[in-house]
Structure formats: structure tokens, C-alpha cells
Amino acid sequence: MFAQACANIALIKYWGKRKAALNLPAVGSISLTLEALKTHTRVDFDTHLLHDILKINDQPASPEQQKRVSEFMDIVRSKAAIDQHARIDSHNNFPTAAGLASSASAFAALSVAASRAAGLTLSSEDLSRLARQGSGSAARSIYGGFVEMIRGIRNDGTDACARQIKPPDYWDLRVLIVVTSRQEKQTGSSAAMKRSAQTSPFYSQWIEHSENDLAEMRMAIADKNFEKLGELSEFNALKMHALMISSRPAVIYWNARTMDLIHFVSDLRRQAIPVYFTIDAGPQVKLISLPAYTKVLIEKLRDIPGLEDVIESSLGGDAMIEEREG
């Protein structure tokens, strides 16, 4: 069974867990699904296999990756009341574990492919709950367009899932994903979240003010207020990274090019070019703008030395089954 899902970028960030075992978020989040960043996954159950076999981009998975995916597959097997293991082949068209939400698209695609291959027919909400158990941000990649992850309050996680705020064609925005490094990050997001929760003196304020940020972003999207959307995105991203930097020891994902791009965006706005940035748990910078300014932005980015790649994306659609032969 084949499936695909798109990565997403959070405008209002998910950072921190209220129950790690179920990947229950400490705060809600709002994201954009990205058409250009995709994971394609194939899942085949086989009665002859003694364990799951995972390949990522045609390479055998690491022991850590294998363990994480097999534990997720155990959830699928439990839901479907089966005991077969599976061959899983996953392909990303963008760098893995480098701060580009590869786990979000990977577990969203895996949720769709594995559940269908196991004989399950799940609603989008149920797929979102399932994907969340693999990666917190994967819950949002089940949907296209503008998506909100609901924090929930129940300990069993049944009310912690994503929902679509607006479809991809609601607002024609563009995102430029600026890759500053293709290296895997040294500290994974889950470990960094735990450290922030335990050691940052600002973590309680992050939780306390999260609902205000969510409410303001919902209004900005409803009004198609681009300036407000951009300002909130930058504000929330910088707050999240302040949590990381104030942790002990500090978690610093930025590199010199990340900082260059932050100043680059500020300079462009002074030139009346409407563009804003957001940064997830990595060194990559995502520029949010309008279609009319994409060409000039790409031209100006060429003048910045040391950038690995610039990927243009519109808003992507829902995770889905792919019809393929073989």
C-alpha cells in the first residue's frame, strides 16, 4: 500500500509535551502544509517476516529509527488485531532530521499506508490521532492548507488531534524553504522539548500565553491579514527558540546563515517587500510571502553565500493513498 503526505511548518509552534508516552502536546499549534516537501511510503505486511524491515531513502534505517517505527507499527497492529510484520519503504524529497519536519510527513504517510494495508478504514481525525503517536507534528500533516492541532485535556489523548482551519486554495501564500545545512541535528526535538520543560525559566510563560497566540493567528487567517500572520509567526518562533537557548545546557539549532537570514528579512521589509520568517527545531529558515514577490526574493537569496538550497512551495493537500502498480 502506497501513501504520500506533505511536511508542514508551524506558524504557532508546538513545543513541549504534557504526556510524552502518547505525544500529547503541552500547547496547541497552527501550521501550513507544504506542497513541495513530501514523503512517499510503501507498507507491505508479510506473514513470513520475523520483524519489521524499514528503509529510508533506499538505505537501511538506523536502530533508533527502526525501533521508533516498529513501536508505531505495534499500535497499528493492535488496532487491526493482526500480528504480521511489514516491509516499509519511505522516501523524502528533502533532507531528513534537519529541521524540515521530515518526521511529520513520514509518520503521516506511514499512518495512512499502514492503517490501510492492515485493513483499517480510519477517519481523518482518527488518522491524526494515530500519526500523533509517531510524531507530534505528524498529526497536522494529515490535513492540507491551514491546520490547527488541538492540545486536548484528556489523559488518553482522544481529544488531541488536528483539524483543518482552511483548505489550501483559501489563501495563495508562498513559502521559501531556505536550507542552510543538510546535516542531521545533534539534539532531537523530543529530547530538546524535555530539556526546555525541565530547565528553562520561561517554560511556564510559554504555556500560559499559548492560547493568546493561537487566538490571534486564527483571526489573522480568517481576515487574510498577512502582516499580522507574519508578525505572529516571527514572534512565536523567536519565543520558542528563546526557550531552547535558556535551557540548561542550551539547545542552539541556529548557524551563522540562520542569523544572516533573520537580518535579511528585516532589511527586505524596510524595502517594502512583504516577507516574514519562521524557524522550527533546526537551522533552516522558512520565508513566508505572497506570490508576486517570490521571484525577487529568490534573486536576492542568491546573493547570500553558503546557502544549500532554496525550495519554493505553495500550500499542500491532505495525506492520501497513492494509486500505483506493484
KEKE-3310 file (N, C-alpha, C; in steps of 0.2 Angstrom, whole numbers, plus 5000, padded with zeros to 4 digits):
npx = (5004:5003:5007:5006:5012:5013:5025:5025:5025:5025:5016:5011:5019:5022:5029:5035:5028:5013:5011:5022:5022:5011:5013:5007:5003:5009:5005:4993:4994:4997:4998:5005:5003:5015:5017:5028:5037:5038:5034:5035:5028:5028:5020:5020:5013:5019:5017:5029:5039:5050:5052:5049:5054:5063:5067:5074:5074:5080:5090:5095:5087:5092:5096:5089:5079:5072:5067:5059:5049:5044:5038:5028:5021:5017:5006:4997:4995:4989:4977:4972:4971:4980:4995:5006:5022:5030:5036:5043:5045:5052:5052:5059:5059:5067:5079:5082:5078:5083:5077:5067:5054:5053:5049:5036:5029:5033:5028:5014:5012:5015:5005:4994:4997:5000:4989:4979:4984:4984:4970:4962:4950:4950:4945:4949:4951:4954:4966:4974:4975:4982:4994:5000:5005:5016:5024:5023:5020:5016:5002:4997:5000:4991:4981:4978:4983:4978:4981:4976:4982:4974:4976:4970:4963:4961:4968:4970:4972:4962:4956:4965:4970:4972:4964:4957:4959:4957:4956:4969:4967:4962:4970:4982:4997:5015:5029:5046:5058:5073:5087:5100:5109:5112:5115:5111:5102:5110:5104:5088:5071:5062:5070:5075:5063:5060:5071:5069:5057:5060:5071:5071:5068:5058:5048:5035:5028:5028:5018:5007:5004:5001:4988:4983:4992:4987:4974:4975:4982:4972:4963:4970:4971:4958:4954:4963:4975:4989:5001:4999:4999:5012:5019:5016:5020:5034:5036:5032:5040:5053:5051:5050:5063:5069:5066:5073:5086:5088:5088:5096:5109:5110:5100:5105:5100:5103:5113:5127:5122:5108:5106:5110:5100:5089:5092:5092:5078:5072:5079:5073:5060:5061:5063:5051:5046:5035:5038:5041:5048:5050:5056:5059:5063:5078:5091:5086:5078:5062:5053:5040:5028:5020:5014:5017:5030:5039:5049:5058:5063:5069:5079:5086:5090:5100:5112:5116:5129:5134:5122:5112:5101:5086:5069:5054:5037:5020:5004:5000:4991:4979:4986:4987:4981:4991:4989:4997:5006:5011)
npy = (4994:5011:5028:5046:5061:5078:5088:5100:5118:5126:5140:5145:5138:5120:5115:5106:5093:5087:5074:5062:5049:5047:5057:5069:5086:5100:5113:5120:5121:5129:5127:5127:5117:5110:5110:5106:5098:5082:5066:5049:5033:5016:5001:4985:4971:4955:4938:4930:4937:4940:4951:4969:4978:4992:5004:5019:5031:5022:5016:5006:5008:5016:5009:5016:5023:5011:5005:5015:5016:5003:5002:5011:5004:4993:4999:5001:4987:4982:4989:4984:4971:4961:4951:4952:4956:4970:4976:4991:5005:5021:5037:5053:5069:5079:5085:5074:5074:5086:5098:5101:5095:5082:5071:5073:5073:5060:5051:5054:5049:5036:5032:5033:5024:5012:5009:5007:4996:4987:4984:4993:5006:5022:5038:5055:5062:5051:5046:5057:5057:5044:5047:5056:5049:5044:5055:5071:5083:5076:5074:5086:5085:5076:5084:5096:5113:5126:5122:5117:5110:5103:5104:5097:5089:5077:5063:5051:5055:5056:5067:5075:5080:5085:5098:5104:5121:5130:5126:5122:5131:5142:5154:5161:5159:5159:5149:5150:5138:5139:5131:5129:5120:5103:5093:5081:5086:5087:5086:5079:5084:5079:5076:5089:5096:5091:5095:5109:5110:5105:5114:5127:5144:5151:5142:5141:5153:5152:5141:5148:5159:5153:5151:5164:5167:5158:5161:5174:5171:5163:5173:5181:5173:5171:5184:5186:5193:5197:5204:5203:5189:5186:5194:5188:5175:5176:5181:5171:5160:5165:5166:5152:5148:5155:5148:5136:5141:5146:5135:5122:5111:5124:5123:5125:5128:5136:5142:5152:5156:5156:5166:5177:5176:5180:5194:5198:5196:5206:5218:5217:5220:5233:5238:5238:5226:5213:5201:5187:5178:5161:5148:5132:5118:5118:5123:5128:5141:5147:5157:5167:5173:5183:5177:5187:5191:5182:5179:5190:5188:5176:5179:5188:5180:5173:5180:5178:5170:5153:5146:5131:5127:5133:5131:5132:5134:5131:5130:5114:5098:5086:5071:5056:5040:5033:5028:5015:5004:4988)
npz = (5000:4995:5001:5002:5010:5015:5022:5036:5041:5057:5061:5073:5087:5091:5106:5118:5129:5137:5140:5138:5133:5125:5116:5118:5116:5125:5122:5110:5092:5076:5058:5042:5028:5017:5000:4992:5000:5002:5008:5003:5005:5007:5012:5016:5023:5028:5031:5032:5038:5052:5059:5058:5043:5039:5027:5023:5011:5002:5010:5024:5039:5054:5070:5080:5073:5067:5079:5083:5073:5073:5085:5083:5073:5080:5087:5076:5073:5084:5084:5072:5075:5071:5068:5059:5053:5044:5028:5025:5016:5014:5007:5006:4998:5002:5014:5028:5046:5049:5053:5045:5046:5043:5050:5053:5040:5037:5047:5045:5032:5034:5043:5035:5025:5032:5040:5031:5024:5034:5034:5040:5041:5043:5049:5045:5057:5066:5060:5062:5076:5077:5069:5077:5088:5083:5079:5086:5077:5066:5067:5061:5048:5042:5036:5023:5019:5030:5046:5063:5078:5091:5108:5118:5133:5139:5147:5140:5127:5117:5113:5107:5093:5076:5066:5051:5047:5036:5018:5006:4995:5000:5003:4994:4997:4998:5002:5005:5007:5015:5015:5025:5030:5028:5037:5049:5064:5080:5092:5096:5093:5103:5114:5116:5119:5131:5139:5139:5146:5158:5162:5157:5163:5157:5153:5159:5156:5142:5141:5147:5139:5127:5122:5119:5108:5098:5097:5091:5079:5073:5070:5061:5050:5047:5043:5033:5035:5031:5036:5050:5052:5048:5057:5069:5067:5067:5080:5088:5084:5088:5102:5105:5102:5111:5123:5120:5120:5133:5140:5150:5148:5135:5120:5104:5089:5078:5065:5057:5045:5047:5056:5047:5038:5046:5048:5035:5031:5039:5033:5020:5023:5026:5014:5009:5005:5007:5018:5029:5043:5049:5060:5063:5074:5070:5059:5048:5038:5035:5023:5022:5011:4998:4982:4971:4975:4975:4965:4966:4978:4978:4969:4977:4987:4981:4983:4995:5003:5005:5006:5005:4998:4990:4991:4984:4989:4987:4996:5002:5000:5008:5017:5008:5000:4987:4971:4964:4953:4957)
capx = (5000:5007:5003:5010:5010:5017:5028:5021:5028:5021:5016:5011:5023:5021:5035:5033:5023:5010:5012:5027:5021:5006:5015:5002:5006:5008:5001:4991:4999:4994:5003:5004:5005:5019:5016:5035:5041:5034:5036:5031:5029:5025:5019:5018:5013:5021:5017:5035:5044:5050:5052:5048:5060:5062:5072:5073:5078:5083:5095:5093:5086:5096:5092:5084:5073:5069:5064:5053:5044:5041:5034:5022:5018:5013:5000:4993:4994:4984:4971:4969:4971:4984:5002:5011:5027:5029:5042:5042:5050:5050:5057:5058:5062:5070:5084:5079:5081:5087:5073:5062:5048:5053:5045:5029:5027:5035:5023:5008:5011:5015:4999:4989:4998:5000:4982:4975:4987:4981:4963:4958:4947:4950:4943:4954:4953:4957:4972:4978:4977:4987:5000:5002:5008:5023:5027:5018:5018:5013:4995:4995:5001:4986:4977:4981:4981:4979:4979:4977:4982:4971:4980:4966:4964:4961:4974:4971:4973:4957:4954:4971:4971:4972:4958:4959:4955:4955:4959:4975:4966:4959:4974:4988:5003:5021:5034:5053:5062:5080:5091:5106:5113:5109:5117:5106:5104:5113:5099:5082:5066:5059:5075:5076:5057:5060:5075:5066:5052:5063:5076:5070:5064:5052:5043:5028:5026:5026:5012:5002:5002:5000:4981:4983:4995:4983:4968:4977:4983:4966:4960:4974:4970:4951:4954:4968:4979:4996:5006:4998:5001:5019:5022:5014:5024:5041:5036:5031:5046:5058:5049:5051:5070:5072:5066:5079:5093:5088:5088:5102:5113:5107:5100:5105:5100:5104:5120:5128:5117:5102:5106:5110:5093:5084:5093:5090:5071:5071:5081:5068:5054:5062:5062:5043:5045:5032:5041:5042:5052:5049:5061:5057:5069:5084:5094:5083:5073:5056:5051:5033:5027:5015:5016:5020:5037:5043:5054:5063:5065:5074:5085:5090:5094:5106:5117:5119:5134:5134:5115:5112:5096:5080:5064:5048:5031:5013:5001:4999:4984:4979:4989:4982:4983:4993:4987:5002:5006:5017)
capy = (5000:5017:5034:5051:5066:5083:5091:5107:5122:5128:5147:5145:5132:5115:5114:5103:5088:5086:5067:5060:5042:5047:5063:5074:5092:5105:5118:5119:5124:5131:5126:5127:5111:5112:5105:5105:5094:5076:5059:5044:5027:5009:4997:4978:4966:4949:4933:4927:4941:4939:4958:4974:4980:4999:5008:5027:5034:5016:5014:5003:5013:5016:5005:5020:5024:5005:5004:5020:5014:4996:5003:5014:4998:4989:5002:4999:4980:4982:4992:4980:4964:4957:4951:4951:4962:4973:4980:4999:5009:5028:5042:5060:5073:5084:5082:5071:5075:5093:5103:5102:5092:5075:5066:5075:5069:5052:5047:5055:5045:5029:5031:5031:5017:5006:5008:5004:4989:4982:4983:4998:5012:5027:5044:5059:5063:5045:5046:5062:5054:5039:5050:5060:5044:5043:5062:5076:5087:5072:5075:5091:5083:5073:5089:5101:5120:5129:5116:5118:5105:5104:5102:5092:5089:5070:5059:5046:5058:5055:5074:5078:5079:5091:5099:5109:5128:5132:5122:5125:5136:5148:5160:5160:5161:5156:5148:5148:5134:5140:5126:5132:5114:5096:5089:5079:5089:5083:5085:5078:5088:5077:5077:5096:5099:5088:5099:5115:5109:5104:5118:5134:5148:5154:5137:5142:5158:5149:5138:5152:5163:5150:5152:5171:5167:5154:5166:5180:5168:5161:5179:5183:5169:5172:5191:5186:5199:5195:5207:5200:5182:5186:5196:5182:5169:5178:5182:5164:5156:5168:5164:5145:5147:5158:5143:5132:5144:5147:5128:5120:5116:5127:5120:5131:5125:5141:5143:5159:5158:5157:5173:5181:5177:5184:5201:5198:5198:5213:5223:5217:5224:5241:5240:5237:5219:5209:5194:5186:5171:5156:5143:5126:5115:5116:5129:5131:5147:5147:5164:5167:5179:5182:5175:5192:5193:5176:5179:5194:5185:5170:5183:5191:5175:5171:5185:5176:5165:5147:5143:5124:5126:5137:5127:5136:5129:5133:5126:5107:5095:5081:5065:5051:5034:5034:5023:5013:4997:4984)
capz = (5000:4995:5003:5002:5015:5015:5028:5037:5046:5062:5062:5081:5087:5096:5109:5125:5129:5143:5142:5132:5131:5120:5112:5119:5116:5130:5119:5103:5086:5069:5053:5035:5024:5011:4994:4989:5004:5003:5010:4999:5009:5005:5018:5014:5028:5026:5036:5033:5041:5059:5062:5053:5039:5037:5023:5022:5005:5000:5015:5030:5044:5060:5075:5083:5068:5067:5085:5084:5068:5075:5091:5080:5069:5085:5088:5070:5073:5089:5081:5067:5078:5067:5071:5054:5052:5037:5024:5025:5012:5015:5003:5007:4993:5006:5020:5034:5053:5048:5055:5040:5048:5040:5054:5052:5034:5037:5051:5042:5026:5037:5046:5030:5022:5037:5043:5025:5022:5039:5033:5044:5037:5048:5048:5046:5064:5069:5057:5065:5082:5076:5067:5083:5092:5080:5079:5087:5072:5061:5067:5057:5041:5039:5033:5019:5020:5037:5051:5070:5082:5097:5114:5122:5140:5142:5148:5135:5120:5112:5111:5105:5086:5072:5061:5045:5048:5029:5013:5003:4990:5003:5003:4990:5000:4996:5007:5003:5012:5014:5018:5027:5032:5027:5042:5054:5070:5086:5098:5093:5096:5109:5119:5117:5122:5138:5142:5140:5151:5165:5164:5155:5167:5154:5151:5162:5152:5136:5141:5149:5134:5121:5119:5116:5101:5094:5095:5086:5072:5070:5067:5056:5045:5045:5040:5027:5037:5030:5041:5057:5051:5048:5064:5074:5066:5069:5087:5091:5083:5092:5109:5105:5102:5117:5127:5119:5122:5140:5143:5153:5143:5130:5114:5099:5082:5073:5062:5055:5040:5050:5058:5041:5035:5050:5047:5028:5031:5042:5028:5015:5025:5026:5007:5007:5002:5012:5019:5036:5043:5054:5061:5068:5078:5066:5057:5041:5039:5030:5022:5021:5007:4993:4975:4967:4977:4975:4960:4968:4984:4976:4966:4982:4991:4978:4985:5002:5002:5009:5007:5002:4993:4991:4989:4984:4990:4989:5001:5000:5002:5013:5016:5004:4997:4981:4966:4960:4952:4960)
cpx = (5004:5003:5008:5007:5015:5019:5024:5026:5023:5021:5016:5014:5021:5028:5033:5028:5020:5010:5016:5025:5016:5008:5009:5005:5004:5004:4998:4996:4994:4999:5000:5007:5009:5019:5023:5038:5036:5038:5031:5033:5025:5025:5016:5018:5015:5021:5024:5040:5044:5051:5051:5055:5059:5068:5069:5077:5083:5089:5092:5092:5091:5093:5087:5078:5069:5065:5058:5047:5041:5037:5027:5018:5014:5006:4995:4991:4988:4977:4967:4968:4974:4991:5007:5016:5026:5036:5039:5047:5047:5055:5055:5062:5065:5075:5080:5082:5085:5083:5068:5055:5047:5049:5038:5026:5028:5029:5015:5007:5011:5008:4994:4990:4998:4993:4978:4978:4985:4974:4959:4955:4946:4948:4949:4956:4956:4965:4977:4980:4982:4994:5003:5007:5015:5027:5022:5015:5015:5005:4993:4995:4996:4982:4981:4979:4983:4977:4980:4977:4979:4975:4977:4968:4964:4967:4975:4972:4968:4954:4960:4972:4970:4965:4960:4955:4953:4959:4965:4973:4963:4963:4980:4994:5009:5026:5041:5056:5069:5084:5098:5111:5109:5111:5111:5108:5106:5108:5092:5077:5063:5063:5075:5069:5058:5065:5073:5061:5055:5068:5075:5066:5058:5047:5036:5025:5024:5020:5006:5000:5001:4993:4980:4986:4990:4977:4969:4978:4977:4962:4963:4972:4962:4950:4959:4973:4986:5001:5005:5000:5008:5022:5021:5019:5032:5041:5036:5037:5052:5057:5051:5059:5073:5071:5071:5085:5093:5088:5095:5104:5108:5106:5099:5105:5102:5112:5121:5123:5110:5101:5106:5103:5088:5085:5091:5082:5069:5073:5076:5062:5055:5062:5055:5042:5042:5034:5042:5045:5049:5054:5059:5063:5075:5086:5091:5078:5068:5054:5044:5031:5021:5018:5020:5028:5041:5050:5060:5066:5071:5080:5090:5094:5100:5113:5120:5123:5132:5127:5115:5107:5090:5074:5057:5042:5025:5010:4999:4993:4985:4984:4984:4985:4986:4992:4993:5002:5012:5019)
cpy = (5006:5023:5039:5056:5072:5086:5098:5111:5125:5136:5148:5138:5127:5114:5112:5098:5088:5078:5064:5053:5042:5053:5068:5081:5096:5111:5116:5122:5125:5131:5127:5121:5113:5107:5103:5099:5088:5070:5054:5037:5022:5005:4990:4973:4959:4943:4930:4931:4940:4946:4963:4976:4987:5001:5015:5029:5028:5014:5011:5008:5011:5012:5009:5021:5017:5004:5009:5018:5008:4997:5006:5008:4994:4992:5000:4992:4979:4984:4987:4972:4959:4956:4950:4957:4964:4976:4987:5002:5016:5032:5049:5064:5079:5081:5080:5073:5081:5099:5105:5098:5085:5070:5067:5071:5062:5049:5048:5050:5038:5028:5029:5025:5011:5004:5004:4997:4984:4981:4988:5003:5017:5034:5049:5061:5057:5044:5051:5060:5049:5042:5053:5055:5043:5049:5067:5080:5083:5073:5080:5089:5079:5077:5093:5108:5123:5124:5118:5111:5107:5101:5096:5092:5082:5067:5053:5048:5058:5062:5078:5076:5085:5092:5105:5116:5130:5128:5126:5131:5142:5154:5158:5162:5157:5155:5146:5145:5135:5135:5129:5126:5108:5091:5087:5083:5085:5082:5085:5083:5086:5078:5085:5099:5097:5093:5106:5115:5109:5110:5126:5138:5151:5149:5139:5147:5156:5145:5143:5157:5160:5151:5159:5171:5163:5158:5171:5177:5166:5167:5182:5179:5170:5179:5191:5192:5196:5198:5204:5193:5182:5188:5191:5176:5170:5178:5175:5160:5159:5166:5156:5144:5150:5152:5138:5135:5145:5140:5127:5113:5118:5123:5125:5127:5130:5140:5150:5161:5159:5164:5178:5182:5180:5192:5202:5200:5205:5219:5223:5221:5231:5243:5239:5231:5215:5202:5193:5179:5167:5151:5138:5124:5113:5123:5132:5136:5146:5154:5163:5174:5178:5181:5181:5193:5187:5176:5184:5192:5180:5174:5185:5186:5172:5174:5183:5170:5159:5144:5136:5124:5131:5133:5131:5131:5133:5129:5119:5104:5090:5075:5060:5045:5036:5027:5021:5006:4994:4986)
cpz = (5000:4998:5003:5007:5014:5022:5030:5041:5050:5062:5070:5083:5093:5099:5116:5125:5136:5145:5136:5129:5125:5115:5112:5120:5122:5128:5112:5098:5080:5064:5046:5032:5018:5005:4991:4993:5005:5005:5006:5003:5007:5011:5015:5020:5025:5031:5037:5037:5049:5063:5056:5050:5037:5033:5022:5016:5003:5004:5021:5035:5050:5065:5079:5079:5068:5073:5085:5079:5070:5081:5088:5076:5074:5087:5082:5071:5079:5087:5076:5069:5073:5070:5066:5055:5045:5035:5023:5021:5012:5011:5004:5001:4996:5012:5026:5041:5053:5050:5049:5040:5044:5044:5054:5046:5034:5041:5048:5036:5029:5040:5041:5027:5026:5039:5037:5024:5028:5039:5037:5039:5043:5045:5048:5053:5067:5066:5060:5072:5082:5074:5073:5087:5089:5080:5081:5082:5066:5061:5062:5049:5038:5034:5028:5021:5027:5042:5058:5073:5089:5103:5117:5129:5143:5142:5143:5128:5115:5109:5108:5098:5082:5068:5056:5047:5041:5024:5010:4998:4993:5002:4999:4993:4997:5002:5003:5008:5011:5018:5019:5029:5030:5032:5047:5061:5076:5091:5095:5096:5102:5115:5121:5121:5130:5142:5144:5145:5158:5167:5162:5160:5164:5152:5153:5158:5145:5136:5143:5143:5127:5118:5116:5108:5096:5092:5090:5079:5069:5066:5061:5049:5042:5041:5034:5029:5037:5035:5048:5057:5052:5054:5069:5073:5068:5077:5091:5090:5087:5100:5110:5106:5108:5123:5126:5122:5129:5144:5146:5152:5138:5123:5108:5092:5076:5071:5060:5050:5042:5052:5052:5038:5039:5049:5039:5027:5034:5037:5022:5017:5025:5019:5004:5003:5008:5013:5027:5037:5049:5054:5066:5071:5073:5063:5050:5043:5033:5030:5019:5017:5002:4986:4971:4969:4977:4971:4963:4974:4983:4973:4972:4987:4988:4980:4992:5001:5007:5010:5003:4997:4995:4988:4989:4984:4990:4994:4999:5003:5007:5011:5012:5002:4990:4977:4962:4958:4955:4967)
residu = (MET:PHE:ALA:GLN:ALA:CYS:ALA:ASN:ILE:ALA:LEU:ILE:LYS:TYR:TRP:GLY:LYS:ARG:LYS:ALA:ALA:LEU:ASN:LEU:PRO:ALA:VAL:GLY:SER:ILE:SER:LEU:THR:LEU:GLU:ALA:LEU:LYS:THR:HIS:THR:ARG:VAL:ASP:PHE:ASP:THR:HIS:LEU:LEU:HIS:ASP:ILE:LEU:LYS:ILE:ASN:ASP:GLN:PRO:ALA:SER:PRO:GLU:GLN:GLN:LYS:ARG:VAL:SER:GLU:PHE:MET:ASP:ILE:VAL:ARG:SER:LYS:ALA:ALA:ILE:ASP:GLN:HIS:ALA:ARG:ILE:ASP:SER:HIS:ASN:ASN:PHE:PRO:THR:ALA:ALA:GLY:LEU:ALA:SER:SER:ALA:SER:ALA:PHE:ALA:ALA:LEU:SER:VAL:ALA:ALA:SER:ARG:ALA:ALA:GLY:LEU:THR:LEU:SER:SER:GLU:ASP:LEU:SER:ARG:LEU:ALA:ARG:GLN:GLY:SER:GLY:SER:ALA:ALA:ARG:SER:ILE:TYR:GLY:GLY:PHE:VAL:GLU:MET:ILE:ARG:GLY:ILE:ARG:ASN:ASP:GLY:THR:ASP:ALA:CYS:ALA:ARG:GLN:ILE:LYS:PRO:PRO:ASP:TYR:TRP:ASP:LEU:ARG:VAL:LEU:ILE:VAL:VAL:THR:SER:ARG:GLN:GLU:LYS:GLN:THR:GLY:SER:SER:ALA:ALA:MET:LYS:ARG:SER:ALA:GLN:THR:SER:PRO:PHE:TYR:SER:GLN:TRP:ILE:GLU:HIS:SER:GLU:ASN:ASP:LEU:ALA:GLU:MET:ARG:MET:ALA:ILE:ALA:ASP:LYS:ASN:PHE:GLU:LYS:LEU:GLY:GLU:LEU:SER:GLU:PHE:ASN:ALA:LEU:LYS:MET:HIS:ALA:LEU:MET:ILE:SER:SER:ARG:PRO:ALA:VAL:ILE:TYR:TRP:ASN:ALA:ARG:THR:MET:ASP:LEU:ILE:HIS:PHE:VAL:SER:ASP:LEU:ARG:ARG:GLN:ALA:ILE:PRO:VAL:TYR:PHE:THR:ILE:ASP:ALA:GLY:PRO:GLN:VAL:LYS:LEU:ILE:SER:LEU:PRO:ALA:TYR:THR:LYS:VAL:LEU:ILE:GLU:LYS:LEU:ARG:ASP:ILE:PRO:GLY:LEU:GLU:ASP:VAL:ILE:GLU:SER:SER:LEU:GLY:GLY:ASP:ALA:MET:ILE:GLU:GLU:ARG:GLU:GLY)
# end
